[in-house]
Amino acid sequence: MWKTTLAQIRAHGGRLIASCLAIVIAVGFVVATLVLSESANATITRAVGAQYVDTDAVVVPDVGPESPTPSGGSAPGEPSLDELVPRVVELDAVAAVAADAEAFVQALVPGTSGSQYVTVESIAVDEALRWQRLSEGRLPDRAGEVAVSARAGAQVGDTISITFYPAVSSDDPGAIEPGSASAPEPSTEEATVVGVVDLSGDPTAGLRGRYFATPEQVTGWGGTEPTQLRIAANDGADVGDLIESVRSLVDGAGITGTVLTGQEQAAERASSLTGNTIALATFLLIFGSIAVFVAGLVIANTFSVLLAQRTRELALLRCVGATARQVRRGVLGEAAITGFGASALGVGVGIGLAAVVSAIASGVESPIPLGALSIPLYTVLAGLAIGTLVTVLSALAPSKAATRVSPLAALRPMDHAPLRSKRGLVRLAIGLGLFLPGFALMVLGVTIGEILIALPGEMLSALGALLLLQRVIPPVVALAGRLIGGPGGVPAKLAAGNATRNPRRTAATATALLIGVTLTTGLLVGAASTRVTAAADLDRTYPTDVIVATYDQWIPASLADQLRTVENVDSAVALVSTDATASIDGPIQPIQAFGVDLGAAGDTVRAADSLPGPGQVTVNRGLARSQGLAEGDPVTFDHEDNTVTLSAHLVDAYDDLVMSREDLLTLDPEAGTGQIWLRVSDDLTAEQNTEVINEITDLATQAVPSVDVSGLISVRLAVDSILDVLLMVVTGLLGIAVVIALIGVGNTLALSVIERRQENGLMRALGLTRGQLRGLLAWEALLVAGVAAVLGVVAGSVYGLAGAAAVLSETDEVIIDFPVLQVLAVIVVATAAGVLASVLPARRAARTSPVAAMAN
Amino acid sequence: MSHPASYPTPSEHARAQSPAAVRSLALTKTYGRGEASVTALDGVEVAFARGAFTAIMGPSGSGKSTLMHCLAGLDTPSSGQVWLGDTELTALRDTELTTLRRERIGFVFQAFNLLPVLDARANMVLPMELAGASPDPAWTDAVVARLGLADRLTHRPHELSGGQQQRVAVARALLPRPDVIFADEPTGNLDSRSGAEVLGLLRSSVRETGQTVVMVTHDPIAASYADRVVLLGDGRLVGELSDPTADDVIDALRRLELGGSIAGPSSNGGR
């Protein structure tokens, strides 16, 4: 049987290209994702681990949950790691100890504008524990010297001015309120750059500059207590013992901390960073699995069409003695060989793609760390396994159908299985069996907002729907056929008849297009709804574009009018404010309350829901949660002799307590303007936005020097553009699956025309002209493609909305936006694509002489 | 081209079985249901002798193809039995029937005999390969030589003429030395010279190696190559001829079509 199988592949290889292509693309995608994810992890691990290369043991103090800075030395009240150092050094096995500390300073590099916030890390005193690689110069060896990372933009020999806050005692760690009485004043010193450290490959290198200085200098610049102790052991010392001894020292000193080997610590640090890459990889693999799923559908379709064309050969095999099992094994063997070959190619493509992406990423200094490619064996094996498995699984159903070919079919024309036959009923049963649970799962996933449940549900129900639709397609085509019969003339009537005469072929052709249209529509509808919902959510979170606020004096009333005249400011509304005390069920707190003219504010604010209604006061959701406040709970305000009680209205936006202007004036009839809200025109460029904000700031500062202008619009626009990019990426990724489906369409249509050589030849012999034959094939394609497009659009809309709902479940309200024009365009394009795909085969069919076509 | 008797004939123990290579008992086949039902075979009882070349003839619609399909185990009758030697075909399931087709039954069809993807040699040994058996090289060479295919073995079917394709089909049928070779209109698509070649090859295989051949044909000339001709009409056995010439067959057919029986004179007189 093998010989026959191999010979089949060799002879009909061309017809398998579409399936191969589908697998290559899908496997390539998956492999690229896996390889990139691995490479990113490897890069991170290597970079993070660089620090611990020569370290045998690390002491990391446990910082309690209340500590505000994650790396702020040991827990308050406990001795600092510094005190441990002399005792550790005494251990026999210890060769060197380094106490790593950090300081956070502002650095002004000559030639750059504005100072940057940088971290200054201490260098190990002992050479053995110095891990920094230099690309220029040397490491500092006394105070007043620094080595910088490339990000800092400084050269060796530059003088940098460092602004820092001298160290605070460990009883008061963390937040220093600028302007509060107990805070120390900042000082400025100068430091000389003596070296540049090579941090390439470090994922955190790009975020801000890293400086390195001696431990004394770090302390001098307000450095924290050591965040870890790195210990190098003597050659030949037993690391396990060392760790035990150090651990007992740590416990003995009353420090709560962990002692790990250098490698373990590196792995720990890396794992927190790689968490992000794992999330990204999961995200990409979701699309990878969709691509694989679609590829599977395309392959199943292609194989069933191919096998239908080989009925006579299969029958002959059965005649000369091939058992059903041998036939099935032959078909599956073909699938396995094709799948494996295509997968191997796909693995190559995937690795190549990963290499390209990696090269681009490392050239561009992206936040995603990609150094050299890391290609573990499992990625290759996974790619091969997935591709081969999917191909074989997809060929299972067609192979079963192939075994049902009766040997007699070699001797006389095939009887088409009527849909009412047992086979048809079985399909119906399986279709329902897949569809109903799948749909239920999908609804469950959407309701609880878990995409990882909704997605398999969608796939399962899609499979079931496909089987069911295949039964629906022929009758629908028949119906549609009656519509075109009139205007289309003879070819159209013949086309309608043709399409209904062979339900299997019609269904197979339509299926390929159905898959593509469903995907595309799902994508469009899902993306549109996501966009609109996310935009509305964004508006609710940042309803005000610009807020001008003061905290210590009133804003002159004329400022609002002035600001309204600024170019590109659409509207402005002034808020009155007063100091009051508020109580909710418990302690009375001093607060500042604001009152806004509800009528005027409607135009200025982007989300009406973020305004209080009459008798309400807005409370930030986060604040409400911490105070145990629910929507509608009463809040009482007191100011001098006035009391006002309002009901709370929870919002996602501002922290301020905003009520209606009338209510505030009741509280304090002499309240002045405390804030101005401004709305900026839509669709401005980033430069225009900056200009508007600058002008507003200028005008406001002239009126009130201590004014604070916050341009939330920048944040909103930034998030908006990230959303755009995200949607584009998602579209691109799903587009891959659409491409796979389109390959299936072209292939199936071409094959279906070839399959009917004899029929077409007969019709030509009986008097159908070439033009009429081309017209007939075009009408048929139009009919089938049109029906498939409409059905696909319906199915795609359902799935797209379900997908969007599952993804957006965290927002309060999912807005459904149905992009009618785009969907209509899909129907038109899909139908046209179907017709176009049949043009070439139709031309070939028309050109063949009738006799040649009818001969076998 | 004749190598008399130096090659084993269908085995002795097969001969020791019933003298009929294949026979049927009360074979009936109906298609369709109710008013649309068609009776293709109506209680046909026929036996085909071993080592003989038998032709089944009849006008269109007489059921001759259906009879052959049932005898070969390709189709299941509505009622009745078919015996291949001592094996009852009608009692076997599909897999067992299939196994039988590899080793004990050979086929030659009118058209589409060969797999287009395999070359001549591969097509020839296909049934034996499916059985997992390897053909006896000496026997293979002999068959190839007898059929004049030695220089065509590596060619694909589309590179062979019609006659050559049929010869490959005959070789495929001969190779496993089956109990019976069924030939369904084997010369229908061939010109008279190629047709004569193929028929001659079939007959010589019967003469020289004792192969049993059952051929369905509508061509009187082809039928004349047979030792015995069995005539079917409307699904029933209506007569038989022994060692007929082509003219004998034509006469018999004419009488059949005119509604008479073979034995008696026609009611319309000769024409």
Boltz contact constraints between the chains, C-beta under 6 A:
constraints:
  - contact:
      token1: [A, 7]
      token2: [B, 117]
      max_distance: 6.0
  - contact:
      token1: [A, 7]
      token2: [B, 118]
      max_distance: 6.0
  - contact:
      token1: [A, 8]
      token2: [B, 117]
      max_distance: 6.0
  - contact:
      token1: [A, 11]
      token2: [B, 117]
      max_distance: 6.0
  - contact:
      token1: [A, 312]
      token2: [B, 112]
      max_distance: 6.0
  - contact:
      token1: [A, 313]
      token2: [B, 115]
      max_distance: 6.0
  - contact:
      token1: [A, 319]
      token2: [B, 107]
      max_distance: 6.0
  - contact:
      token1: [A, 320]
      token2: [B, 126]
      max_distance: 6.0
  - contact:
      token1: [A, 320]
      token2: [B, 127]
      max_distance: 6.0
  - contact:
      token1: [A, 321]
      token2: [B, 98]
      max_distance: 6.0
  - contact:
      token1: [A, 321]
      token2: [B, 101]
      max_distance: 6.0
  - contact:
      token1: [A, 321]
      token2: [B, 102]
      max_distance: 6.0
  - contact:
      token1: [A, 321]
      token2: [B, 127]
      max_distance: 6.0
  - contact:
      token1: [A, 321]
      token2: [B, 130]
      max_distance: 6.0
  - contact:
      token1: [A, 322]
      token2: [B, 130]
      max_distance: 6.0
  - contact:
      token1: [A, 323]
      token2: [B, 95]
      max_distance: 6.0
  - contact:
      token1: [A, 323]
      token2: [B, 98]
      max_distance: 6.0
  - contact:
      token1: [A, 407]
      token2: [B, 74]
      max_distance: 6.0
  - contact:
      token1: [A, 408]
      token2: [B, 74]
      max_distance: 6.0
  - contact:
      token1: [A, 408]
      token2: [B, 75]
      max_distance: 6.0
